[in-house]
Amino acid sequence: MIAASRRWLRRNRNGLAIGVGVVGAAYVAGQYVLGKISEARERMALDRIAKENLRRRFEQNQTDCTFTVLALVPTVTENVLEALPVEQLTHELQQKRAEKLARSGRETSSSDFGSSGPSSVTDGGDGASLSSFQSSSYVHASQMAESGSSDKSRPRRTKQELWAELKISSITRSLTLLYTLSLLTLLTRVQLNLLGRLSYISSVLQISSDETSPVSQPADSRPSSAQKISLVDSSSSSPPQISPNTFETNRRYLTFSWWLLHRGSSLLLTKIRDVVSDVFTPVPVTEALTATQLSNLILEVRKRIEGSTDAERMSFKWLPFLLPSEDEYETVLREAGILTPPSSSSSSISSPQTAVTPQLRNLLAQTADLIDSPHFSHIQTLLLNSAFHHLIQDTVIPQSFPQSTTIPPPPSFSTAASLPQLSSQEVPSSSSSTTFGITDPVPQPESHAKLASILATVTRQAHAIGNGNQPPNIYLTKMEEEVRELEAFAAVIFTRSVEGEVDGEKGWVGLSEEIPMEGMGEEMGRGDGASRSGGGGGGGVEGMLQGAWERVVGR
């Protein structure tokens, strides 16, 4: 029996060997396939978690931008209210009216309130408008404290002079706060998204460095190459260099918003006041205006400030209002309280070399490049379109012209034609599709309102525009909801920087690398179109984040 078995094995040893080999190969192949499937599943899970983290970081960044703007708005509001004390002028007008009524007696005072035409002309405004100023305007504390001393030191002015000053100051104040709010919104988006993506890339590079380090974990527990994110060159013996992104650098960088809050807003106020004076000085406060005439006057102010053509608006430089020149960097830090004068503390950092580090200069240079880009001007125009539409169309006209049957076009214009990469078919937004000129409305009877009563509404809106202590700020909310290009612009900063700063062969590309602006308009157009067609769900921005992640992983 044993001999027969040996003879059978000798005769079939080749077949048995082949069979065992086939079975072994099949087992090995099966284990390999199962391993690959397991690795693919793990990689997909890791990618999904990482992409969700990227999206969550971006959304949190935008929320932080909104709260930062609300925290900074009261500062500039207080400065503008102090520079343009409209309530103090109203108080002087009320005093003059009270003095006149006291001199005239009870009979004359009742006739003044009852008459509508002659008394209004004599007073330089109408009594109803003045009472509306009194009942609904907010008086700043500093204005009340200084009103007594200013009344004694300042020469007495006539009612006509007070009404003229009130007219210019009330309009200038609201428009200055509108322009400052839109600029502050954009500046905050640029700053926090620059810092946000730097923080994200630094953390991802640190994780990748820990995973590729041979001493970071045991050899049998290190993940396979298919599970790693290829952010750095693993063949290099030197660890990846993470750009310095310290807390102190970030703090000093964010401090430069001080320039807009104190110096830039003052420059804006001066420019806007000159333009408003030129446009509204020929219009007396007793003039009865229609809604269309009011819209045309506001549009004329915008043309003289921003430019009357697309080319002028795109070439307008907002940078002097947002950031100081390089030789004033240290001055801003000292004025903002970051640096202490050398005489006060010898140990404080006060030399230009240490006060403004190369990393801080690079961040400011990137910010300046973004501000000077045509896309910044384009989005600034869209934000102003939304803000002015809410101010004039949604607030002033309904409150000042309650019986108006004609709704004039908003005092806004479009810059879509100046950016060919932004497709107008993909961005069917009301903010970017409005025409430059004011077209004549359908001929219908329009109600009239005196400019004095319109000024009362404009004065009240200044406090709503500068509201930051009692959110929500309706103007900020309108701009963020209606101008989807703002979120797309933030996504472009976030994602294009990810692509430019992470390189699979070089590791970290320093902060001195300029953010690539090529194709930004095309991505903004695609992103905004997708987000609008998706019912405001942010599909375009989501696509940008997805594309950025794919570029990072692919490297």
C-alpha positions in Angstrom: 0.0 0.0 0.0 2.8 2.4 0.9 4.7 1.4 -2.1 1.7 2.0 -4.4 1.2 5.4 -2.9 4.9 6.3 -3.5 4.6 5.2 -7.1 1.4 7.3 -7.6 3.1 10.4 -6.1 6.2 10.0 -8.3 4.0 9.6 -11.4 1.8 12.7 -10.5 4.4 15.0 -8.8 4.4 17.4 -11.7 0.7 17.8 -11.6 0.6 18.1 -7.9 3.3 20.8 -7.9 1.4 22.8 -10.6 -1.8 22.5 -8.6 -0.2 23.6 -5.4 1.4 26.5 -7.2 -1.9 27.6 -8.7 -3.7 27.5 -5.4 -0.9 29.4 -3.7 -0.9 32.0 -6.4 -4.6 32.4 -6.3 -4.4 32.8 -2.5 -1.7 35.4 -2.8 -3.5 37.3 -5.6 -6.7 37.2 -3.5 -5.0 38.6 -0.5 -3.4 41.3 -2.6 -6.7 42.3 -4.1 -8.4 42.4 -0.7 -5.5 44.5 0.6 -5.9 47.0 -2.2 -9.6 47.2 -1.7 -9.1 47.8 2.0 -6.5 50.5 1.3 -8.8 52.1 -1.3 -11.6 52.2 1.3 -9.4 53.7 3.9 -8.0 56.3 1.5 -11.5 57.3 0.5 -12.6 57.6 4.1 -9.5 59.7 4.9 -10.1 61.9 1.8 -13.7 62.4 2.7 -12.8 63.4 6.3 -10.1 65.7 5.1 -12.3 67.4 2.5 -15.1 67.8 5.0 -12.5 69.4 7.3 -11.4 71.7 4.6 -15.0 72.7 3.8 -15.8 73.2 7.5 -12.7 75.4 8.0 -13.7 77.5 5.0 -17.2 78.0 6.3 -16.0 78.8 9.8 -13.6 81.3 8.3 -16.5 83.1 6.6 -18.5 83.2 9.8 -15.5 84.6 11.6 -15.3 87.3 8.9 -18.9 88.4 9.6 -18.4 88.6 13.3 -15.1 90.5 12.9 -16.8 93.1 10.7 -19.6 93.5 13.3 -16.9 94.0 16.0 -15.0 96.6 14.0 -18.0 98.6 12.6 -18.8 100.5 15.8 -15.3 102.0 15.9 -15.6 103.6 12.5 -19.2 104.6 13.2 -18.2 106.5 16.3 -15.4 108.3 14.3 -17.8 109.3 11.5 -20.5 110.4 13.9 -18.0 112.6 15.7 -16.8 114.1 12.4 -20.3 114.8 11.2 -22.5 115.8 14.2 -25.8 115.9 12.4 -27.7 115.6 15.7 -26.0 118.7 17.0 -27.1 120.7 13.9 -30.6 119.4 14.4 -30.4 120.6 18.0 -29.4 124.1 16.9 -32.2 124.2 14.4 -34.7 123.2 17.1 -33.3 126.0 19.4 -33.8 128.6 16.6 -37.3 127.4 16.0 -38.1 127.5 19.7 -36.7 131.0 20.0 -38.8 132.1 17.0 -41.9 130.6 18.5 -41.2 132.3 21.8 -40.9 135.7 20.1 -43.9 135.2 17.9 -46.2 134.1 20.7 -48.8 131.4 20.8 -50.8 132.6 17.9 -47.9 132.9 15.5 -46.6 129.5 16.6 -49.8 127.8 15.8 -49.9 129.5 12.4 -46.3 128.3 11.7 -47.3 124.7 12.4 -50.5 124.9 10.4 -49.1 126.6 7.3 -47.2 124.4 4.8 -45.7 126.6 2.1 -44.5 130.0 3.2 -43.3 128.9 6.7 -41.3 126.1 5.3 -39.5 128.4 2.9 -38.9 130.9 5.6 -37.5 128.3 8.0 -35.2 126.8 5.5 -37.0 123.4 5.9 -40.3 122.1 7.0 -41.4 121.6 10.6 -42.5 118.0 10.1 -39.0 117.1 8.8 -37.4 118.8 11.8 -39.7 117.0 14.2 -38.8 113.7 12.5 -35.2 114.5 13.1 -35.9 115.2 16.7 -38.0 112.1 17.4 -36.0 109.4 15.6 -32.4 110.6 15.5 -29.8 109.2 17.8 -27.6 111.7 19.7 -24.0 110.7 20.2 -22.7 111.1 23.8 -19.7 113.1 22.8 -21.9 115.4 20.7 -24.1 116.2 23.7 -21.0 116.8 25.9 -19.5 119.2 23.4 -22.7 120.9 22.4 -22.7 123.4 25.2 -19.1 124.5 24.7 -19.4 124.5 20.9 -22.5 126.7 21.0 -20.6 129.3 23.0 -17.4 129.2 20.9 -18.9 128.8 17.5 -20.4 131.8 15.8 -24.2 131.7 15.4 -25.3 130.6 12.0 -28.5 131.3 10.1 -31.1 128.7 9.5 -30.2 128.5 5.8 -26.6 127.8 6.7 -27.6 125.2 9.3 -29.9 123.4 6.8 -27.2 123.5 4.1 -24.7 122.0 6.5 -27.3 119.4 7.7 -28.1 118.4 4.2 -24.5 117.8 3.2 -23.5 116.1 6.5 -26.4 113.7 6.7 -25.9 112.4 3.2 -22.2 112.3 3.6 -22.4 110.4 6.8 -24.6 107.6 5.5 -22.6 107.2 2.2 -19.3 107.2 4.1 -20.5 104.4 6.3 -21.8 102.5 3.3 -18.5 102.7 1.5 -16.5 101.9 4.7 -18.7 98.9 5.5 -18.2 97.4 2.0 -14.5 97.9 2.1 -14.2 96.5 5.6 -16.1 93.4 4.5 -13.8 92.8 1.6 -10.6 93.6 3.6 -11.6 91.2 6.4 -12.4 88.5 3.8 -8.9 88.9 2.3 -7.1 88.9 5.7 -8.8 86.0 7.4 -8.8 83.8 4.3 -5.1 84.4 3.8 -4.4 83.5 7.4 -6.9 80.7 7.4 -5.4 78.8 4.5 -1.9 79.3 5.9 -3.0 77.8 9.1 -4.6 74.9 7.3 -1.6 74.1 5.1 0.7 74.4 8.0 -1.3 71.8 10.0 -1.6 69.4 7.1 2.2 69.7 6.4 2.9 69.0 10.0 0.7 65.9 10.0 2.3 64.7 6.7 5.8 65.3 8.3 4.9 63.3 11.3 3.6 60.4 9.1 6.8 60.4 6.9 9.2 60.6 9.8 10.8 57.2 10.4 10.9 57.7 14.1 7.4 59.0 14.5 5.9 55.5 14.9 6.8 51.8 14.6 7.5 50.4 11.2 4.7 47.9 11.4 2.1 50.6 12.4 3.0 53.2 9.8 0.4 53.6 7.1 1.1 52.4 3.6 2.0 54.9 0.8 -1.5 54.7 -0.6 -2.9 56.1 2.6 -0.6 59.2 2.8 -1.3 62.6 1.3 1.6 63.5 -1.0 2.2 67.0 0.2 6.0 66.7 0.7 8.8 65.0 -1.1 9.4 61.8 0.9 12.7 61.1 -0.8 14.2 64.2 0.7 16.1 63.7 3.9 15.3 67.2 5.2 12.0 67.8 6.9 9.5 70.1 5.2 9.9 73.8 6.0 6.8 75.3 7.4 6.6 79.0 6.9 6.5 81.0 10.1 2.9 81.8 10.9 3.2 82.8 14.5 0.5 84.3 16.6 2.4 87.6 16.9 2.7 87.9 13.1 -1.0 87.2 12.7 -1.9 89.7 15.4 0.2 92.5 13.8 -1.2 91.7 10.3 -4.8 91.9 11.5 -4.0 95.2 13.3 -3.6 96.9 9.9 -7.4 97.2 9.7 -6.8 100.1 12.0 -5.8 102.1 9.0 -9.3 101.8 7.4 -11.1 102.4 10.6 -9.3 105.7 11.4 -7.3 107.0 8.4 -9.0 105.4 5.4 -12.5 106.3 6.6 -11.4 109.9 7.1 -10.0 110.0 3.6 -13.3 108.6 2.3 -15.3 111.1 4.3 -13.4 114.0 2.8 -13.8 112.7 -0.8 -17.4 111.9 -0.4 -18.2 115.2 1.3 -16.7 117.1 -1.6 -18.7 115.1 -4.2 -22.0 115.4 -2.2 -21.5 119.1 -1.8 -21.0 119.5 -5.6 -24.1 117.4 -6.4 -26.6 118.5 -3.7 -25.6 122.1 -3.0 -27.8 123.4 -6.0 -30.8 121.4 -4.5 -32.5 123.4 -1.7 -33.9 121.4 1.2 -37.4 122.8 0.3 -37.2 121.2 -3.2 -39.8 118.6 -3.9 -38.1 115.6 -5.4 -39.5 112.5 -7.1 -38.1 109.0 -6.4 -36.4 109.0 -9.8 -34.8 112.4 -9.2 -33.4 111.2 -5.9 -32.1 108.0 -7.5 -30.4 110.0 -10.2 -28.7 112.3 -7.7 -27.3 109.4 -5.7 -26.1 107.7 -8.9 -24.4 110.9 -9.9 -22.5 110.9 -6.6 -21.4 107.3 -7.2 -20.2 108.2 -10.7 -18.1 111.0 -9.4 -16.6 108.8 -6.6 -16.1 105.5 -8.4 -16.0 106.5 -12.0 -18.5 107.0 -14.8 -17.2 104.2 -17.0 -16.3 100.6 -16.5 -12.6 101.4 -17.2 -12.6 104.1 -14.6 -14.2 101.9 -12.0 -11.7 99.1 -12.6 -8.8 101.4 -12.5 -9.9 103.2 -9.3 -7.4 102.5 -6.5 -9.0 101.5 -3.2 -5.6 100.6 -1.7 -4.9 104.0 -0.1 -8.1 103.7 1.9 -7.3 100.2 3.1 -3.6 99.9 3.7 -0.8 102.4 4.5 2.4 102.9 2.5 5.4 100.8 3.5 7.1 103.6 5.4 4.0 104.0 7.6 3.8 100.3 8.7 5.5 100.9 12.0 3.5 104.1 12.6 0.3 102.1 12.3 1.5 99.4 14.7 2.4 102.1 17.2 -0.8 104.0 16.8 -2.8 100.8 17.2 -1.1 100.1 20.5 0.9 97.0 19.3 4.3 98.8 19.7 5.2 100.9 22.7 7.3 104.0 22.1 11.0 103.5 23.1 10.8 106.2 25.8 8.1 104.3 27.6 9.6 100.8 27.5 13.2 100.1 26.5 12.4 96.3 26.2 9.6 96.8 23.7 10.1 96.0 20.1 10.4 99.2 18.2 12.9 98.9 15.5 11.6 98.6 11.9 13.6 95.4 11.4 11.8 93.6 14.2 8.5 95.5 14.2 7.7 94.5 10.6 9.1 91.1 9.9 9.6 89.7 6.4 6.7 87.4 6.9 4.5 90.3 7.8 5.7 92.3 4.8 4.9 89.3 2.6 1.4 89.1 4.0 0.8 92.8 3.4 2.2 92.6 -0.1 -0.2 89.7 -1.0 -3.1 91.7 0.5 -2.1 94.8 -1.6 -1.9 92.6 -4.7 -5.4 91.3 -4.1 -6.8 94.8 -3.4 -5.3 96.2 -6.6 -6.7 93.4 -8.7 -9.7 94.2 -11.0 -11.7 91.5 -9.3 -11.6 93.4 -6.0 -13.0 96.5 -7.7 -15.6 94.4 -9.4 -16.9 92.9 -6.2 -16.7 96.2 -4.4 -19.0 97.6 -7.0 -21.4 94.7 -6.6 -21.4 95.2 -2.8 -22.2 98.9 -3.2 -25.0 98.1 -5.7 -26.6 95.9 -3.1 -26.1 98.4 -0.2 -27.4 101.4 -2.2 -30.4 99.4 -3.5 -31.4 98.6 0.1 -30.8 102.2 1.2 -32.6 103.9 -1.6 -35.1 101.4 -3.0 -36.0 99.4 0.1 -35.8 102.1 2.8 -35.7 105.8 1.8 -38.2 105.6 -1.1 -40.9 103.5 0.8 -40.6 105.8 3.9 -40.4 109.1 2.1 -42.7 108.4 -0.9 -45.5 106.2 0.7 -47.9 106.9 -2.2 -45.4 106.5 -5.1 -46.7 104.2 -7.9 -43.4 104.3 -9.8 -40.4 102.3 -8.7 -37.3 103.9 -10.3 -34.2 101.9 -11.2 -31.7 101.5 -8.4 -28.7 103.8 -8.2 -26.3 101.0 -9.3 -24.3 100.0 -12.3 -22.7 96.9 -13.7 -19.0 96.1 -14.2 -19.6 92.7 -15.8 -18.6 93.9 -19.2 -15.1 94.9 -18.0 -14.3 91.3 -16.8 -14.7 89.0 -19.9 -13.9 85.9 -17.9 -17.0 86.4 -15.8 -19.8 85.1 -18.0 -23.0 87.1 -17.8 -25.0 84.0 -18.7 -23.6 82.1 -15.8 -24.1 85.0 -13.3 -27.7 86.1 -13.8 -27.7 88.3 -10.6 -29.6 91.4 -10.2 -26.5 93.1 -8.7 -24.4 92.5 -11.8 -27.0 92.8 -14.5 -28.2 96.3 -13.8 -27.5 98.9 -16.5 -25.1 101.7 -16.0 -27.5 104.5 -16.9 -30.8 105.2 -15.4 -33.5 104.3 -17.9 -36.7 106.3 -17.9 -39.5 104.5 -16.1 -42.9 103.9 -17.5 -44.7 107.3 -17.5 -46.8 107.3 -14.4 -47.7 109.9 -11.8 -45.0 110.1 -9.2 -45.4 111.5 -5.7 -43.1 114.2 -4.4 -41.3 114.6 -1.1 -39.2 117.5 0.2 -35.5 116.9 0.5 -35.8 117.9 4.2 -38.0 114.9 5.0 -35.8 112.6 2.9 -32.8 113.7 5.0 -34.5 112.6 8.2 -34.7 109.0 6.8 -31.2 109.1 5.5 -30.0 110.3 8.9 -31.7 107.4 10.7 -30.2 104.9 8.3 -26.6 106.0 9.2 -27.1 104.3 12.6 -28.5 101.1 10.9 -25.5 101.0 8.6 -23.0 101.4 11.4 -24.9 98.9 13.7 -22.5 96.4 15.2 -23.5 96.1 18.8 -27.0 94.8 18.1 -26.7 92.3 15.2 -27.8 91.5 12.7 -26.7 94.5 10.6 -29.2 94.4 7.8 -26.9 96.1 5.3 -24.1 93.6 5.9 -26.6 90.7 5.7 -27.9 92.0 2.4 -24.5 92.3 0.9 -23.4 88.8 2.0 -26.6 87.2 0.8 -27.1 89.0 -2.5 -23.5 89.2 -3.7 -22.5 85.5 -4.0 -19.3 86.7 -5.7 -18.0 87.7 -2.3 -17.9 84.1 -1.1 -16.5 83.0 -4.5 -13.7 85.6 -4.1 -12.9 84.2 -0.6 -12.9 80.7 -2.0 -10.5 81.8 -4.8 -8.1 83.2 -2.2 -8.3 80.0 -0.2 -8.0 77.5 -3.0 -5.6 79.3 -5.4 -3.2 79.8 -2.5 -3.4 76.1 -1.6 -2.4 75.3 -5.2 0.4 77.9 -5.2 1.9 77.1 -1.8 1.9 73.3 -1.8 4.3 71.6 -4.2 5.0 67.9 -4.2 8.6 68.3 -5.2 9.6 71.5 -3.4 7.6 71.1 -0.2 6.6 74.5 1.2 6.7 77.4 -1.2 7.4 80.5 0.9 5.1 83.4 1.6 7.0 85.5 -0.9 5.4 83.6 -3.7 2.7 85.8 -5.3 -0.8 84.4 -5.4 -1.6 83.4 -9.0 -4.2 85.7 -10.3 -4.5 84.0 -13.7 -7.8 82.3 -14.2 -9.3 83.8 -11.0 -12.1 85.5 -12.9 -12.9 82.3 -14.7 -13.1 80.3 -11.5 -15.2 83.1 -9.9 -17.6 83.0 -12.8 -18.0 79.2 -12.7 -18.3 79.3 -8.9 -20.9 82.0 -8.8 -22.9 80.6 -11.6 -23.0 77.2 -9.9 -24.0 78.6 -6.6 -26.8 80.7 -8.0 -28.2 77.9 -10.1 -28.1 75.7 -7.1 -30.4 78.0 -5.2 -27.7 79.6 -3.1 -26.4 76.3 -1.8 -22.8 77.3 -2.5 -22.2 74.6 -5.2 -19.6 76.7 -7.0 -17.6 77.4 -3.9 -17.9 73.7 -3.0 -16.5 72.8 -6.4 -13.5 75.2 -5.8 -12.7 73.5 -2.5 -13.1 70.1 -4.1 -10.8 71.1 -6.9 -8.2 72.5 -4.5 -8.2 69.3 -2.5 -7.8 67.2 -5.7 -4.8 69.4 -6.7 -3.2 69.0 -3.3 -3.7 65.2 -3.2 -2.5 64.9 -6.8 0.8 66.5 -5.8 
